[in-house]
Amino acid sequence: MSGEESTTEPDDEAVVRTAVEAAEGVIFAAYRRAAIRDVDVTVHFADAQLAVDVYLDVPDDPAVDQVADEAAMAARRAVDDLLGE
């Protein structure tokens, strides 16, 4: 049985949770919570396909799009690590 356990894939909820936590880690490392007007991390995982969208509203920061992109990339990397890819 232990051979079966080692090849068991994480469920969809674990994949989504991993992606969101990674994205939020990047966002909250870059900004204090009080500086963020709005944040939305949307993750869809179905049929082994991952889609990550990060919306981030931080007034007066020209780098906000770069941070959002970095957060989305971190989410994808975290899921790749989780799935062993």
C-alpha positions as a Markdown table, in Angstrom:
| # | Residue | x | y | z |
|---|---|---|---|---|
| 1 | Met | 0.0 | 0.0 | 0.0 |
| 2 | Ser | 2.8 | 2.5 | 0.7 |
| 3 | Gly | 3.7 | 2.4 | -3.0 |
| 4 | Glu | 0.2 | 3.6 | -3.8 |
| 5 | Glu | 0.4 | 6.4 | -1.3 |
| 6 | Ser | 3.6 | 7.8 | -2.7 |
| 7 | Thr | 2.0 | 8.1 | -6.2 |
| 8 | Thr | -1.2 | 9.7 | -5.0 |
| 9 | Glu | -1.8 | 13.1 | -6.5 |
| 10 | Pro | -2.9 | 16.0 | -4.2 |
| 11 | Asp | -6.6 | 16.8 | -4.5 |
| 12 | Asp | -7.8 | 19.9 | -6.3 |
| 13 | Glu | -8.4 | 21.7 | -3.1 |
| 14 | Ala | -4.8 | 21.2 | -2.0 |
| 15 | Val | -3.6 | 22.5 | -5.4 |
| 16 | Val | -5.7 | 25.6 | -5.2 |
| 17 | Arg | -4.8 | 26.2 | -1.5 |
| 18 | Thr | -1.1 | 25.9 | -2.4 |
| 19 | Ala | -1.4 | 28.3 | -5.3 |
| 20 | Val | -3.3 | 30.9 | -3.3 |
| 21 | Glu | -0.9 | 30.7 | -0.3 |
| 22 | Ala | 2.2 | 31.2 | -2.6 |
| 23 | Ala | 0.6 | 34.2 | -4.4 |
| 24 | Glu | -0.4 | 35.8 | -1.1 |
| 25 | Gly | 3.1 | 35.2 | 0.3 |
| 26 | Val | 4.6 | 37.3 | -2.5 |
| 27 | Ile | 1.9 | 40.0 | -2.2 |
| 28 | Phe | 2.2 | 40.4 | 1.5 |
| 29 | Ala | 6.0 | 40.3 | 1.4 |
| 30 | Ala | 5.9 | 43.3 | -1.0 |
| 31 | Tyr | 3.1 | 45.3 | 0.7 |
| 32 | Arg | 1.7 | 46.0 | 4.2 |
| 33 | Arg | -1.9 | 45.0 | 4.3 |
| 34 | Ala | -2.9 | 48.6 | 4.9 |
| 35 | Ala | -1.3 | 49.6 | 1.6 |
| 36 | Ile | -3.5 | 47.2 | -0.4 |
| 37 | Arg | -6.9 | 48.6 | -1.5 |
| 38 | Asp | -8.0 | 45.4 | -3.1 |
| 39 | Val | -6.6 | 41.9 | -3.9 |
| 40 | Asp | -8.0 | 39.0 | -5.6 |
| 41 | Val | -6.3 | 35.7 | -6.3 |
| 42 | Thr | -8.3 | 33.4 | -8.5 |
| 43 | Val | -7.2 | 29.9 | -9.1 |
| 44 | His | -8.8 | 27.3 | -11.3 |
| 45 | Phe | -7.5 | 23.7 | -11.5 |
| 46 | Ala | -9.3 | 21.2 | -13.6 |
| 47 | Asp | -8.2 | 18.4 | -15.9 |
| 48 | Ala | -4.6 | 19.0 | -14.8 |
| 49 | Gln | -4.7 | 22.5 | -16.1 |
| 50 | Leu | -3.9 | 25.4 | -13.8 |
| 51 | Ala | -5.1 | 29.0 | -14.3 |
| 52 | Val | -4.0 | 31.7 | -11.9 |
| 53 | Asp | -5.2 | 35.3 | -12.1 |
| 54 | Val | -4.0 | 37.9 | -9.6 |
| 55 | Tyr | -5.7 | 41.3 | -9.3 |
| 56 | Leu | -3.9 | 43.8 | -7.1 |
| 57 | Asp | -4.8 | 47.4 | -6.4 |
| 58 | Val | -2.1 | 49.3 | -4.6 |
| 59 | Pro | -2.5 | 53.1 | -5.1 |
| 60 | Asp | 0.5 | 55.1 | -6.3 |
| 61 | Asp | 2.8 | 52.0 | -6.9 |
| 62 | Pro | 3.9 | 51.8 | -10.5 |
| 63 | Ala | 5.3 | 48.3 | -9.8 |
| 64 | Val | 1.9 | 46.8 | -8.8 |
| 65 | Asp | 1.5 | 44.9 | -12.1 |
| 66 | Gln | 5.0 | 43.4 | -11.7 |
| 67 | Val | 4.2 | 42.2 | -8.2 |
| 68 | Ala | 0.9 | 40.7 | -9.4 |
| 69 | Asp | 2.8 | 38.8 | -12.2 |
| 70 | Glu | 5.4 | 37.6 | -9.7 |
| 71 | Ala | 2.6 | 36.4 | -7.4 |
| 72 | Ala | 1.0 | 34.4 | -10.2 |
| 73 | Met | 4.3 | 32.9 | -11.2 |
| 74 | Ala | 5.0 | 31.9 | -7.6 |
| 75 | Ala | 1.6 | 30.2 | -7.5 |
| 76 | Arg | 2.4 | 28.2 | -10.6 |
| 77 | Arg | 5.9 | 27.2 | -9.2 |
| 78 | Ala | 4.4 | 26.1 | -5.9 |
| 79 | Val | 1.9 | 23.9 | -7.7 |
| 80 | Asp | 4.6 | 22.5 | -9.9 |
| 81 | Asp | 6.6 | 21.6 | -6.8 |
| 82 | Leu | 3.5 | 20.1 | -5.2 |
| 83 | Leu | 2.8 | 18.0 | -8.2 |
| 84 | Gly | 6.5 | 17.0 | -8.6 |
| 85 | Glu | 6.8 | 18.6 | -12.0 |
